[in-house]
Amino acid sequence: MAGSSKTAKGSAKGGKSALGADPEMKLIQDGIYSYFNVSSVQELKKSGSFRMATDGMDKPDMKDPETWKKLYRRLVGVIPSEKNATGPTAINGVDVLKYFKPWQVFGLDPQVATKDDIKKAYHKLSMKYHPDMPNGDRRVFEALNTMYRSITAY
């Protein structure tokens, strides 16, 4: 694949990514380079596709690892170390404050789920995470509401 060879060449400078030697950060950086078919930060910044994808966001600080992670989550997919997330903001292996994956969060298959299935899954989760409930979480509840509205809008 042309993007892969460019990526390998572009990030091989001194054997390290511009963000250090962390293998996961290299994977994240290479994933974004591949997504936009570029091989360096300079090419990325010049890419019309990149500018379009980041339109409406604060200007990306490409020296900040969190910027790379945010872009990867939004454009490429789940960061390997964040797969099968656990913790107070994780539902069905997805941290709902980092990822917008309503079908996975609700535990439904978009090909076969009915409106009733969606409603039942939403109500079950919204009861658990409602801010007025013990161990409820307003941020998770708001994320669930957004996800529910997005998949019932059609």
N, C-alpha and C positions, 0 to 999 in steps of 0.2 A: 504494500500500500504506500502510495507516495507520501501521505501525511506522516506515516510512521517513520520513514527514513529521514524526512526533514526534521521530525521531532528528535530523533536520536542524535542527528548531527548538531542541531541547534542547542540542545541542552548538554552536550558533551564537553563544553568549555571547561577545561580544568578538571573534568570528571565529576563536577558537581552542578546541581541546579543553582540558579541565582538565589534560591531561598535556603541553601544549605544542603547538608548531606542526608537529611531525613528521607528515607525511601518512599514514605507515603506522600510527602510533599512533592517529590519528583514525579510520582505517579499522577498526582493531581495536576501538576503543571503540564506534564506530557499529554494528559487527557484533554486539557483545554487547548493546547497547541493543535492536537489532532482534530478536535472538533472544528476549529477554524482553519485548519490546513495551513498553519504557519509554523515557524521553527524558533521564534524568539519573541521577547517582549516588544521589541521595536516593530516587528511585523504585525504583532497582535494589535498594537495601538493604531497602526495604519489601516487595519482591516475594516472595511465598511460593514461587514457582517458583525464584527465585534462591537463597533460603535452602535449599530442598530440594537444588538442584544443587550447592551448596557444603557441604552437610552432611558432616561427617567431615574437612573440610579445615581448616587453620588459618584463623582469621578473616582474610578477604581485606583487604589494605591497598590500597584503591582509589586511593591516591596513588602507588603503586609501579608503574611500567610493566611490570615482570616479572610482577606479579599479573595484569594485563590480558592479557598474552601467554599465561600459563598457562591462564587461563580460556578464551581464544579457542581455543587448541589443544585443550583438553578438550571444549568445547561446540560450537564453530562450525566449525572446520576448520583447514586448513593456512594459516599466515601467508604471505602472498604472497612475501615475501623468503626464505622457507624452503622454497619449492617446488623440487624437483629439487636437494635438498641434496647436497653432496659433503663428503668428509672421512672421518676414521677411524671415525666412528660412523654413517655414512650407508650404507644398503644400498638399492639400487634407487630412489634419490632421496629416501629417508625417513631422517631422523635418528632412530634407534631409541631414543635417550635422551629425545627430546622427544615422539614420537608413537607411538601404539599402532595400527599399521596392518599386521597380520600378512599379509593377502593380498597387499598391495603389496610388502612386504618379501620374502616368499617368491616373488614373481613369479608368482602363481597367480590364476586366476579362480575365485571361490567357487562359481560356478554349475556348473562342470564338473570341478573338481579332485577327484581320488580320494584316498583315504587314502594310497595308495602315492605319489602325486604330492607330497602334503604331507610325507610321511616323507623322500622323496628330497631335496626342497628344504631341509628342516630339516637333514638330515645334511650336505649340502654346505656350508651356511652354518656349522653348528656346528663342523665340522672347521676351517674357516678362522678362526673367531673364538674357538676354545677357548683359555683362558688359557695352556695349556701349549705352544701353537703359536707359532712366531715371528710377531710382529705380532698375536698374539691379544689379546683385550680382555675381561676378566671381566665388565664392565658390559654390553657388547654381547651376550656369550654368555648372561648371565642374562636379558636382554630377549628374546633368541631363544627361550630355554626357556619363558618366560612366554607368548609368542605361540604357540608350538607347542602347549603345553598347552591354551590357550584355544580353538584351532580344532580340536583333536582330542577335546575333552571331550564332544562330542555322540554 
